Amino acid sequence: MKRSDRAGETRSLSEFLPIERRRIMDGATPQRREQMRAAETSHDVYRAWNEVCGGTREGAHVTGLHYVPESNELIVYVDGATWVSELTMMREIIRARMYRRGVNVDDIKVKRSREGYERRFHPSVAAAPTAHEKKTPPPATPLDAQAERELDAQVLPISDTKLRQALKNAMKASFEHKISTEGPKTS
């Protein structure tokens, strides 16, 4: 396309990219063209994997990916034997989800990462408290006398004494927690 043909025109990137890709591919040797197609395929495979597994519990344990174009397989490296088993059982589900995103791999192989390549930090795991850690809520702020009377008035219509007291205790705990975390209401 001559420069004068382009003058004054505005084109979107979605129109420009296919034209530029075709220009590059037409000027390449057959060997280079094949290399570029393999690179595009690899990119599509990694993109589909990230769409399917990125941000998931399983994805947090993946330490590396390797796409083998000759056999059309994806090798997934994970940080533990448990995750090898877990992802091996899920591989057909993952393949199907990748297929729905336009990528068809023949096989997914899951392997454990070599020593030294394991992840040291898992954001999803580190954010969750362990079973050994105690969760301590902030200290509750007790309700004042007027709030107690309002609670009594709200639960008074309930005839069952145990149910009325249980509801009052639950409501009281909820209000005390709310006051402790958000501060007292100001009118």
C-alpha positions in Angstrom: 0.0 0.0 0.0 1.5 3.4 -1.0 1.8 6.1 1.6 -0.5 8.3 -0.5 -3.2 5.6 -0.3 -3.0 5.7 3.5 -3.0 9.5 3.9 -6.0 10.7 5.9 -7.2 7.2 6.8 -7.7 5.9 10.3 -7.4 2.2 10.7 -8.0 0.1 13.7 -5.3 -2.2 15.0 -7.6 -5.2 14.2 -7.4 -4.2 10.5 -3.7 -3.5 10.5 -2.4 -6.6 12.2 -3.6 -9.2 9.7 -2.2 -7.1 6.8 1.2 -6.7 8.6 1.3 -10.4 9.5 0.6 -11.4 5.8 3.4 -9.0 4.7 5.9 -10.5 7.1 4.9 -14.1 6.2 5.1 -13.4 2.5 8.6 -12.1 2.8 9.9 -15.0 4.9 11.5 -18.2 3.8 9.5 -21.5 4.1 11.7 -22.5 7.1 11.2 -19.1 8.8 7.4 -19.2 8.1 7.2 -22.6 9.9 9.1 -21.2 12.9 6.7 -18.2 13.1 3.7 -20.5 12.9 5.1 -22.7 15.7 5.7 -19.6 17.8 2.1 -18.4 17.2 0.8 -21.8 18.2 2.9 -21.8 21.4 1.6 -18.4 22.3 -2.0 -19.6 21.8 -1.4 -22.7 24.0 0.1 -20.6 26.9 -2.7 -18.0 26.6 -5.4 -20.8 26.8 -3.6 -22.4 29.8 -3.5 -19.1 31.6 -7.2 -18.4 30.9 -8.1 -21.9 32.2 -5.7 -22.3 35.2 -4.4 -18.8 35.9 -5.5 -17.6 39.4 -6.7 -21.0 40.4 -5.6 -23.1 43.4 -4.0 -25.6 41.0 -2.4 -22.8 39.0 -0.7 -21.5 42.1 1.5 -24.6 42.2 2.6 -24.6 38.5 6.3 -23.6 38.2 6.6 -23.9 34.5 5.1 -24.8 31.1 6.7 -26.2 28.0 4.9 -26.7 24.7 6.3 -29.4 22.3 4.9 -28.5 18.9 6.2 -31.8 17.2 4.0 -33.9 19.4 1.4 -31.2 20.2 1.7 -31.8 23.9 2.0 -29.4 26.9 4.3 -30.3 29.7 3.3 -28.8 33.0 5.8 -28.5 35.9 4.5 -28.4 39.4 6.0 -28.0 42.9 5.0 -31.2 44.6 4.0 -34.8 44.1 0.5 -34.2 45.3 0.0 -31.6 42.6 1.3 -34.0 40.0 -1.4 -36.4 41.0 -4.1 -33.7 41.2 -3.3 -32.1 37.8 -2.9 -35.5 36.1 -6.4 -36.4 37.2 -7.7 -33.0 35.9 -5.8 -33.0 32.6 -8.7 -34.0 30.4 -10.9 -31.3 32.0 -8.2 -28.8 31.4 -7.7 -30.0 27.8 -11.5 -29.6 27.2 -11.5 -26.1 28.6 -8.5 -25.2 26.5 -10.3 -26.6 23.4 -13.3 -24.4 24.1 -10.8 -21.5 23.9 -9.7 -22.6 20.5 -6.6 -24.6 21.4 -6.4 -28.3 20.9 -3.4 -30.1 22.5 -3.1 -33.8 22.1 -1.8 -34.4 25.6 -0.9 -32.7 28.9 1.9 -34.3 30.9 2.4 -33.2 34.4 5.9 -33.5 36.0 7.4 -32.4 39.3 9.9 -29.5 39.1 13.5 -30.3 39.8 15.0 -29.4 43.1 15.5 -25.7 43.3 12.7 -24.8 40.9 9.9 -25.2 43.4 7.9 -22.1 44.3 8.8 -20.7 47.6 5.7 -18.6 48.0 2.2 -19.3 47.1 -0.1 -16.3 47.2 -3.3 -18.3 47.6 -1.8 -20.5 50.3 0.0 -17.8 52.2 -3.2 -15.7 52.4 -5.1 -18.5 54.1 -4.4 -19.1 57.8 -3.1 -22.5 58.6 -4.9 -25.0 60.9 -2.3 -24.2 63.7 -2.9 -20.5 63.7 -5.7 -19.2 65.9 -8.1 -16.8 64.4 -8.7 -14.1 67.1 -11.6 -11.8 66.4 -11.3 -8.2 67.6 -12.6 -7.6 71.1 -16.4 -7.0 71.1 -17.7 -3.6 72.1 -20.6 -4.2 74.6 -24.0 -2.6 73.7 -25.3 0.2 75.8 -28.5 0.0 77.9 -30.7 1.6 75.2 -29.5 -0.9 72.5 -30.2 -3.8 74.9 -33.7 -2.5 75.4 -34.2 -2.2 71.6 -33.1 -5.8 71.2 -35.5 -7.0 73.9 -38.3 -5.2 72.1 -37.5 -6.8 68.8 -37.4 -10.3 70.1 -40.4 -9.9 72.5 -43.0 -11.3 70.1 -41.3 -14.7 70.0 -43.1 -17.0 72.5 -40.5 -19.7 72.8 -38.1 -18.6 75.6 -35.1 -20.5 74.3 -35.6 -19.4 70.7 -36.1 -15.8 71.8 -32.9 -15.9 73.9 -30.9 -17.5 71.1 -32.0 -14.9 68.6 -31.2 -12.1 71.0 -27.7 -13.5 71.7 -27.1 -13.8 67.9 -28.3 -10.3 67.2 -26.3 -8.9 70.1 -23.1 -10.6 68.9 -23.7 -9.3 65.4 -24.2 -5.7 66.6 -21.2 -5.9 68.9 -19.0 -7.2 66.1 -20.3 -4.6 63.8 -19.5 -1.8 66.3 -16.1 -3.3 67.0 -15.1 -3.4 63.3 -16.9 -0.4 61.9 -17.2 1.9 65.0 -20.3 3.1 66.7 -23.1 4.6 64.7 -23.4 8.4 64.7 -26.7 9.9 64.0 
